[in-house]
Amino acid sequence: QAQLVESGGGLVQPGGSLRLSCAASGGSWYGYVIGWFRQAPGKEREGVSCIATGTGTAVYTDSVKGRFTISRDNVKRTVYLQMNSLKPEDTAVYYCAAYQDFASRTSLYPSRYERWGQGTQVTVSS
């Protein structure tokens, strides 16, 4: 079964950038949708972006469009989330997650996802 490990979180000033990585090990790579979620204290987990490993089809939640970019490296079996123009409201624990779908149907609903990483903290503050 696939395991997911996130990295790249940290403290950044407003307007700054961070790149998160989600490395997948075990299981297959193609035929999955890998997503990024975030959860701030006292708030529900929110889908940020996801990408289909086979087609590269990507979707974003409205609040990050134009600022965040998701990408994949099929050789390294890693999905990246490049976050630019960060705002204090982007502060949260960021999780990557995955589910299998050979038709590459993307979704940002947490209940759709079968595997989760441990999370990485992103703090945007001056």
OpenMM code with the backbone's topology and positions (N, CA, C; nanometers):
from openmm import Vec3, app, unit

residues = "GLN ALA GLN LEU VAL GLU SER GLY GLY GLY LEU VAL GLN PRO GLY GLY SER LEU ARG LEU SER CYS ALA ALA SER GLY GLY SER TRP TYR GLY TYR VAL ILE GLY TRP PHE ARG GLN ALA PRO GLY LYS GLU ARG GLU GLY VAL SER CYS ILE ALA THR GLY THR GLY THR ALA VAL TYR THR ASP SER VAL LYS GLY ARG PHE THR ILE SER ARG ASP ASN VAL LYS ARG THR VAL TYR LEU GLN MET ASN SER LEU LYS PRO GLU ASP THR ALA VAL TYR TYR CYS ALA ALA TYR GLN ASP PHE ALA SER ARG THR SER LEU TYR PRO SER ARG TYR GLU ARG TRP GLY GLN GLY THR GLN VAL THR VAL SER SER".split()
positions = [
    Vec3(0.0831, -0.1192, 0.0000),
    Vec3(0.0000, 0.0000, 0.0000),
    Vec3(0.0871, 0.1249, 0.0000),
    Vec3(0.0419, 0.2269, -0.0698),
    Vec3(0.1210, 0.3482, -0.0828),
    Vec3(0.1285, 0.4230, 0.0493),
    Vec3(0.2467, 0.4785, 0.0755),
    Vec3(0.2645, 0.5671, 0.1890),
    Vec3(0.3012, 0.7042, 0.1355),
    Vec3(0.2560, 0.8059, 0.2058),
    Vec3(0.2776, 0.9435, 0.1630),
    Vec3(0.3533, 1.0185, 0.2710),
    Vec3(0.4576, 1.0911, 0.2306),
    Vec3(0.5377, 1.1674, 0.3260),
    Vec3(0.5525, 1.3095, 0.2736),
    Vec3(0.5043, 1.4058, 0.3536),
    Vec3(0.5141, 1.5454, 0.3160),
    Vec3(0.6425, 1.6073, 0.3704),
    Vec3(0.6884, 1.7112, 0.3033),
    Vec3(0.8012, 1.7903, 0.3516),
    Vec3(0.7925, 1.9289, 0.2894),
    Vec3(0.8694, 2.0220, 0.3465),
    Vec3(0.8793, 2.1545, 0.2879),
    Vec3(0.8071, 2.2649, 0.3617),
    Vec3(0.7384, 2.2324, 0.4693),
    Vec3(0.6701, 2.3363, 0.5437),
    Vec3(0.7683, 2.4241, 0.6188),
    Vec3(0.7160, 2.5311, 0.6779),
    Vec3(0.8009, 2.6206, 0.7548),
    Vec3(0.7350, 2.7538, 0.7791),
    Vec3(0.8167, 2.8481, 0.8240),
    Vec3(0.7718, 2.9838, 0.8534),
    Vec3(0.8154, 3.0750, 0.7394),
    Vec3(0.7217, 3.1536, 0.6883),
    Vec3(0.7520, 3.2451, 0.5785),
    Vec3(0.6762, 3.3748, 0.6007),
    Vec3(0.7316, 3.4846, 0.5530),
    Vec3(0.6653, 3.6133, 0.5653),
    Vec3(0.5560, 3.6275, 0.4599),
    Vec3(0.4567, 3.7087, 0.4870),
    Vec3(0.3533, 3.7349, 0.3858),
    Vec3(0.4161, 3.7804, 0.2546),
    Vec3(0.3642, 3.7258, 0.1470),
    Vec3(0.4195, 3.7538, 0.0145),
    Vec3(0.5283, 3.6582, -0.0279),
    Vec3(0.5726, 3.5753, 0.0645),
    Vec3(0.6796, 3.4808, 0.0342),
    Vec3(0.6300, 3.3538, -0.0319),
    Vec3(0.7241, 3.2603, -0.0511),
    Vec3(0.6939, 3.1359, -0.1221),
    Vec3(0.7463, 3.0162, -0.0443),
    Vec3(0.6807, 2.9035, -0.0643),
    Vec3(0.7252, 2.7746, -0.0138),
    Vec3(0.6885, 2.6692, -0.1169),
    Vec3(0.7642, 2.5606, -0.1190),
    Vec3(0.7289, 2.4468, -0.2025),
    Vec3(0.7163, 2.3239, -0.1147),
    Vec3(0.5990, 2.2657, -0.1153),
    Vec3(0.5744, 2.1419, -0.0425),
    Vec3(0.5952, 2.0226, -0.1355),
    Vec3(0.6434, 1.9138, -0.0767),
    Vec3(0.6624, 1.7900, -0.1520),
    Vec3(0.5851, 1.6778, -0.0861),
    Vec3(0.5322, 1.5887, -0.1680),
    Vec3(0.4621, 1.4696, -0.1202),
    Vec3(0.5214, 1.3510, -0.1947),
    Vec3(0.6006, 1.2725, -0.1237),
    Vec3(0.6664, 1.1568, -0.1840),
    Vec3(0.5857, 1.0311, -0.1564),
    Vec3(0.5581, 0.9560, -0.2615),
    Vec3(0.4804, 0.8325, -0.2488),
    Vec3(0.5724, 0.7126, -0.2604),
    Vec3(0.5564, 0.6178, -0.1697),
    Vec3(0.6354, 0.4948, -0.1749),
    Vec3(0.5430, 0.3752, -0.1623),
    Vec3(0.5813, 0.2647, -0.2249),
    Vec3(0.4987, 0.1452, -0.2217),
    Vec3(0.3806, 0.1570, -0.3162),
    Vec3(0.3242, 0.0447, -0.3512),
    Vec3(0.2077, 0.0446, -0.4393),
    Vec3(0.2410, 0.0971, -0.5769),
    Vec3(0.1398, 0.1242, -0.6554),
    Vec3(0.1593, 0.1777, -0.7898),
    Vec3(0.1545, 0.3300, -0.7862),
    Vec3(0.1922, 0.3921, -0.8980),
    Vec3(0.1927, 0.5387, -0.9063),
    Vec3(0.0808, 0.5886, -0.9969),
    Vec3(0.0721, 0.5297, -1.1155),
    Vec3(-0.0284, 0.5752, -1.2102),
    Vec3(-0.1670, 0.5264, -1.1682),
    Vec3(-0.2667, 0.6043, -1.2068),
    Vec3(-0.4031, 0.5679, -1.1716),
    Vec3(-0.4456, 0.6217, -1.0371),
    Vec3(-0.3726, 0.7198, -0.9893),
    Vec3(-0.4069, 0.7819, -0.8616),
    Vec3(-0.4335, 0.9307, -0.8795),
    Vec3(-0.5104, 0.9829, -0.7873),
    Vec3(-0.5257, 1.1270, -0.7715),
    Vec3(-0.4619, 1.1632, -0.6379),
    Vec3(-0.3702, 1.2590, -0.6420),
    Vec3(-0.3026, 1.3028, -0.5195),
    Vec3(-0.3407, 1.4476, -0.4929),
    Vec3(-0.3832, 1.4733, -0.3718),
    Vec3(-0.4320, 1.6054, -0.3378),
    Vec3(-0.3601, 1.6653, -0.2192),
    Vec3(-0.3702, 1.7964, -0.2097),
    Vec3(-0.3215, 1.8716, -0.0942),
    Vec3(-0.4410, 1.9303, -0.0210),
    Vec3(-0.4405, 1.9124, 0.1096),
    Vec3(-0.5433, 1.9670, 0.1973),
    Vec3(-0.4763, 2.0498, 0.3044),
    Vec3(-0.5539, 2.1333, 0.3696),
    Vec3(-0.5001, 2.2091, 0.4815),
    Vec3(-0.6062, 2.2214, 0.5887),
    Vec3(-0.5569, 2.2327, 0.7114),
    Vec3(-0.6472, 2.2475, 0.8252),
    Vec3(-0.5869, 2.3457, 0.9238),
    Vec3(-0.6580, 2.4541, 0.9442),
    Vec3(-0.6183, 2.5545, 1.0425),
    Vec3(-0.6881, 2.5243, 1.1741),
    Vec3(-0.6336, 2.5721, 1.2855),
    Vec3(-0.6955, 2.5450, 1.4163),
    Vec3(-0.8411, 2.5903, 1.4192),
    Vec3(-0.9280, 2.5017, 1.4634),
    Vec3(-1.0696, 2.5339, 1.4762),
    Vec3(-1.1473, 2.5335, 1.3463),
    Vec3(-1.0836, 2.4943, 1.2364),
    Vec3(-1.1509, 2.4929, 1.1070),
    Vec3(-1.1522, 2.3524, 1.0487),
    Vec3(-1.2427, 2.3311, 0.9548),
    Vec3(-1.2516, 2.2028, 0.8868),
    Vec3(-1.1373, 2.1875, 0.7871),
    Vec3(-1.1060, 2.0619, 0.7565),
    Vec3(-1.0035, 2.0343, 0.6563),
    Vec3(-1.0538, 2.0802, 0.5201),
    Vec3(-0.9699, 2.1496, 0.4465),
    Vec3(-1.0076, 2.2119, 0.3195),
    Vec3(-0.9210, 2.1580, 0.2066),
    Vec3(-0.9850, 2.1214, 0.0976),
    Vec3(-0.9105, 2.0784, -0.0208),
    Vec3(-0.8490, 2.1983, -0.0904),
    Vec3(-0.7200, 2.1907, -0.1190),
    Vec3(-0.6475, 2.3010, -0.1808),
    Vec3(-0.6269, 2.2774, -0.3300),
    Vec3(-0.5762, 2.1606, -0.3635),
    Vec3(-0.5461, 2.1290, -0.5025),
    Vec3(-0.5253, 1.9795, -0.5153),
    Vec3(-0.5458, 1.9277, -0.6352),
    Vec3(-0.5165, 1.7866, -0.6597),
    Vec3(-0.4747, 1.7673, -0.8043),
    Vec3(-0.4090, 1.6535, -0.8301),
    Vec3(-0.3604, 1.6242, -0.9640),
    Vec3(-0.3709, 1.4749, -0.9893),
    Vec3(-0.4077, 1.4396, -1.1100),
    Vec3(-0.4123, 1.2993, -1.1496),
    Vec3(-0.2733, 1.2581, -1.1981),
    Vec3(-0.2206, 1.1501, -1.1426),
    Vec3(-0.0832, 1.1117, -1.1760),
    Vec3(-0.0692, 1.0699, -1.3215),
    Vec3(-0.1747, 1.0167, -1.3798),
    Vec3(-0.1651, 0.9705, -1.5177),
    Vec3(-0.1768, 1.0825, -1.6191),
    Vec3(-0.2805, 1.1640, -1.6098),
    Vec3(-0.3074, 1.2683, -1.7098),
    Vec3(-0.2468, 1.4030, -1.6736),
    Vec3(-0.2183, 1.4244, -1.5457),
    Vec3(-0.1708, 1.5555, -1.5030),
    Vec3(-0.2822, 1.6577, -1.4857),
    Vec3(-0.4061, 1.6153, -1.4989),
    Vec3(-0.5193, 1.7056, -1.4779),
    Vec3(-0.5156, 1.7587, -1.3351),
    Vec3(-0.5272, 1.8899, -1.3211),
    Vec3(-0.5167, 1.9533, -1.1892),
    Vec3(-0.6355, 2.0444, -1.1644),
    Vec3(-0.6740, 2.0543, -1.0382),
    Vec3(-0.7788, 2.1473, -0.9972),
    Vec3(-0.7317, 2.2210, -0.8729),
    Vec3(-0.7918, 2.3386, -0.8516),
    Vec3(-0.7555, 2.4233, -0.7388),
    Vec3(-0.8814, 2.4785, -0.6737),
    Vec3(-0.8745, 2.5007, -0.5438),
    Vec3(-0.9808, 2.5741, -0.4802),
    Vec3(-0.9642, 2.7217, -0.5158),
    Vec3(-1.0735, 2.7962, -0.5151),
    Vec3(-1.0718, 2.9338, -0.5655),
    Vec3(-0.9719, 3.0234, -0.4921),
    Vec3(-0.9561, 3.0027, -0.3637),
    Vec3(-0.8733, 3.0937, -0.2841),
    Vec3(-0.7245, 3.0856, -0.3170),
    Vec3(-0.6813, 2.9833, -0.3891),
    Vec3(-0.5389, 2.9702, -0.4206),
    Vec3(-0.5104, 2.9804, -0.5698),
    Vec3(-0.6126, 2.9928, -0.6509),
    Vec3(-0.5915, 3.0016, -0.7960),
    Vec3(-0.5046, 3.1235, -0.8287),
    Vec3(-0.4062, 3.1013, -0.9146),
    Vec3(-0.3143, 3.2081, -0.9519),
    Vec3(-0.1980, 3.2243, -0.8567),
    Vec3(-0.2026, 3.1603, -0.7408),
    Vec3(-0.0937, 3.1690, -0.6437),
    Vec3(-0.0237, 3.0345, -0.6231),
    Vec3(-0.0978, 2.9272, -0.6242),
    Vec3(-0.0428, 2.7937, -0.6003),
    Vec3(-0.0393, 2.7157, -0.7313),
    Vec3(0.0613, 2.6311, -0.7454),
    Vec3(0.0727, 2.5447, -0.8629),
    Vec3(0.1077, 2.4040, -0.8168),
    Vec3(0.0296, 2.3076, -0.8609),
    Vec3(0.0568, 2.1681, -0.8297),
    Vec3(0.1229, 2.1032, -0.9512),
    Vec3(0.2166, 2.0131, -0.9255),
    Vec3(0.2852, 1.9433, -1.0342),
    Vec3(0.3274, 1.8065, -0.9850),
    Vec3(0.3693, 1.7222, -1.0780),
    Vec3(0.4104, 1.5874, -1.0405),
    Vec3(0.5379, 1.5502, -1.1138),
    Vec3(0.6172, 1.4647, -1.0511),
    Vec3(0.7359, 1.4074, -1.1130),
    Vec3(0.7157, 1.2565, -1.1109),
    Vec3(0.6871, 1.2004, -1.2264),
    Vec3(0.6540, 1.0579, -1.2330),
    Vec3(0.7745, 0.9682, -1.2052),
    Vec3(0.8930, 1.0173, -1.2257),
    Vec3(1.0128, 0.9380, -1.1976),
    Vec3(1.0387, 0.9339, -1.0472),
    Vec3(1.0296, 1.0491, -0.9840),
    Vec3(1.0517, 1.0578, -0.8395),
    Vec3(0.9277, 1.0187, -0.7598),
    Vec3(0.8141, 1.0001, -0.8273),
    Vec3(0.6896, 0.9657, -0.7587),
    Vec3(0.6587, 1.0695, -0.6509),
    Vec3(0.6665, 1.1923, -0.6902),
    Vec3(0.6486, 1.3030, -0.5973),
    Vec3(0.5554, 1.4075, -0.6591),
    Vec3(0.4691, 1.4606, -0.5738),
    Vec3(0.3817, 1.5717, -0.6127),
    Vec3(0.4261, 1.6946, -0.5347),
    Vec3(0.4312, 1.8063, -0.6041),
    Vec3(0.4755, 1.9319, -0.5445),
    Vec3(0.3597, 2.0313, -0.5394),
    Vec3(0.3642, 2.1166, -0.4392),
    Vec3(0.2719, 2.2294, -0.4327),
    Vec3(0.3572, 2.3552, -0.4153),
    Vec3(0.3705, 2.4307, -0.5234),
    Vec3(0.4430, 2.5568, -0.5185),
    Vec3(0.3466, 2.6650, -0.4731),
    Vec3(0.3784, 2.7285, -0.3622),
    Vec3(0.2903, 2.8284, -0.3033),
    Vec3(0.3592, 2.9642, -0.3082),
    Vec3(0.3026, 3.0558, -0.3855),
    Vec3(0.3562, 3.1905, -0.3978),
    Vec3(0.2583, 3.2922, -0.3403),
    Vec3(0.3072, 3.4124, -0.3179),
    Vec3(0.2230, 3.5212, -0.2650),
    Vec3(0.1443, 3.4749, -0.1434),
    Vec3(0.2129, 3.4124, -0.0515),
    Vec3(0.1462, 3.3555, 0.0654),
    Vec3(0.0866, 3.4629, 0.1536),
    Vec3(-0.0266, 3.4283, 0.2128),
    Vec3(-0.1004, 3.5193, 0.3000),
    Vec3(-0.1119, 3.4572, 0.4393),
    Vec3(-0.1330, 3.5385, 0.5414),
    Vec3(-0.1504, 3.4810, 0.6761),
    Vec3(-0.2628, 3.3779, 0.6819),
    Vec3(-0.3660, 3.3961, 0.6034),
    Vec3(-0.4773, 3.2998, 0.6033),
    Vec3(-0.4418, 3.1663, 0.5405),
    Vec3(-0.3231, 3.1550, 0.4811),
    Vec3(-0.2758, 3.0260, 0.4309),
    Vec3(-0.2133, 2.9411, 0.5407),
    Vec3(-0.1984, 2.9992, 0.6586),
    Vec3(-0.1400, 2.9258, 0.7707),
    Vec3(-0.2266, 2.8068, 0.8087),
    Vec3(-0.1649, 2.6891, 0.8126),
    Vec3(-0.2372, 2.5656, 0.8432),
    Vec3(-0.1392, 2.4496, 0.8421),
    Vec3(-0.1872, 2.3345, 0.8872),
    Vec3(-0.1156, 2.2099, 0.8624),
    Vec3(-0.1596, 2.1605, 0.7242),
    Vec3(-0.0644, 2.1318, 0.6398),
    Vec3(-0.0919, 2.0862, 0.5040),
    Vec3(-0.0690, 1.9352, 0.4962),
    Vec3(-0.1660, 1.8662, 0.4393),
    Vec3(-0.1605, 1.7212, 0.4251),
    Vec3(-0.1677, 1.6848, 0.2768),
    Vec3(-0.0956, 1.5816, 0.2387),
    Vec3(-0.1227, 1.5241, 0.1086),
    Vec3(-0.1971, 1.3925, 0.1283),
    Vec3(-0.2741, 1.3566, 0.0284),
    Vec3(-0.3587, 1.2387, 0.0363),
    Vec3(-0.3774, 1.1826, -0.1042),
    Vec3(-0.4241, 1.0589, -0.1109),
    Vec3(-0.4366, 0.9947, -0.2419),
    Vec3(-0.5544, 0.8980, -0.2445),
    Vec3(-0.6104, 0.8812, -0.3641),
    Vec3(-0.7072, 0.7744, -0.3885),
    Vec3(-0.6849, 0.7220, -0.5289),
    Vec3(-0.7299, 0.6009, -0.5504),
    Vec3(-0.7101, 0.5376, -0.6802),
    Vec3(-0.8288, 0.5643, -0.7703),
    Vec3(-0.8016, 0.6102, -0.8920),
    Vec3(-0.9066, 0.6314, -0.9918),
    Vec3(-0.8418, 0.6262, -1.1294),
    Vec3(-0.8572, 0.5147, -1.1990),
    Vec3(-0.7925, 0.4973, -1.3297),
    Vec3(-0.8532, 0.5873, -1.4367),
    Vec3(-0.9696, 0.6458, -1.4088),
    Vec3(-1.0297, 0.7408, -1.5022),
    Vec3(-0.9843, 0.8840, -1.4751),
    Vec3(-0.8966, 0.9022, -1.3759),
    Vec3(-0.8404, 1.0344, -1.3442),
    Vec3(-0.9468, 1.1378, -1.3092),
    Vec3(-1.0502, 1.0941, -1.2410),
    Vec3(-1.1542, 1.1877, -1.1989),
    Vec3(-1.1077, 1.2561, -1.0718),
    Vec3(-1.0900, 1.3865, -1.0785),
    Vec3(-1.0349, 1.4605, -0.9659),
    Vec3(-1.1437, 1.5038, -0.8690),
    Vec3(-1.1046, 1.5207, -0.7430),
    Vec3(-1.1969, 1.5616, -0.6389),
    Vec3(-1.1202, 1.6277, -0.5268),
    Vec3(-1.1816, 1.7270, -0.4640),
    Vec3(-1.1227, 1.7911, -0.3468),
    Vec3(-1.2041, 1.7607, -0.2211),
    Vec3(-1.2860, 1.6573, -0.2257),
    Vec3(-1.3600, 1.6169, -0.1060),
    Vec3(-1.2738, 1.5229, -0.0228),
    Vec3(-1.2452, 1.5568, 0.1016),
    Vec3(-1.1585, 1.4719, 0.1844),
    Vec3(-1.2074, 1.3283, 0.1947),
    Vec3(-1.3377, 1.3076, 0.1961),
    Vec3(-1.3914, 1.1725, 0.2142),
    Vec3(-1.3570, 1.0807, 0.0975),
    Vec3(-1.3173, 1.1395, -0.0142),
    Vec3(-1.2832, 1.0598, -0.1317),
    Vec3(-1.1465, 0.9931, -0.1171),
    Vec3(-1.0639, 1.0468, -0.0319),
    Vec3(-0.9246, 1.0063, -0.0243),
    Vec3(-0.9041, 0.8891, 0.0706),
    Vec3(-0.8140, 0.7992, 0.0313),
    Vec3(-0.7938, 0.6728, 0.1023),
    Vec3(-0.6660, 0.6711, 0.1857),
    Vec3(-0.5664, 0.7445, 0.1430),
    Vec3(-0.4358, 0.7448, 0.2124),
    Vec3(-0.4021, 0.8886, 0.2480),
    Vec3(-0.3431, 0.9067, 0.3648),
    Vec3(-0.3068, 1.0404, 0.4121),
    Vec3(-0.1647, 1.0409, 0.4652),
    Vec3(-0.0967, 1.1539, 0.4433),
    Vec3(0.0325, 1.1750, 0.5047),
    Vec3(0.0161, 1.2305, 0.6453),
    Vec3(0.1286, 1.2585, 0.7097),
    Vec3(0.1265, 1.3004, 0.8495),
    Vec3(0.1089, 1.4507, 0.8652),
    Vec3(0.1284, 1.5266, 0.7580),
    Vec3(0.1086, 1.6706, 0.7615),
    Vec3(0.2376, 1.7470, 0.7844),
    Vec3(0.2388, 1.8713, 0.7361),
    Vec3(0.3519, 1.9605, 0.7565),
    Vec3(0.2980, 2.1008, 0.7829),
    Vec3(0.3554, 2.1680, 0.8806),
    Vec3(0.3053, 2.2986, 0.9228),
    Vec3(0.3567, 2.4084, 0.8292),
    Vec3(0.2650, 2.4936, 0.7871),
    Vec3(0.2987, 2.6145, 0.7117),
    Vec3(0.2473, 2.7333, 0.7918),
    Vec3(0.3376, 2.8251, 0.8248),
    Vec3(0.3015, 2.9442, 0.9006),
    Vec3(0.3439, 3.0667, 0.8220),
    Vec3(0.2471, 3.1531, 0.7951),
    Vec3(0.2739, 3.2770, 0.7222),
    Vec3(0.2544, 3.3920, 0.8198),
    Vec3(0.3647, 3.4545, 0.8553),
    Vec3(0.3596, 3.5578, 0.9578),
    Vec3(0.4806, 3.6484, 0.9458),
    Vec3(0.4598, 3.7746, 0.9813),
    Vec3(0.5714, 3.8688, 0.9828),
    Vec3(0.6328, 3.8754, 1.1221),
] * unit.nanometer
topology = app.Topology()
chain = topology.addChain("A")
for resn in residues:
    res = topology.addResidue(resn, chain)
    for name in ("N", "CA", "C"):
        topology.addAtom(name, app.Element.getBySymbol(name[0]), res)
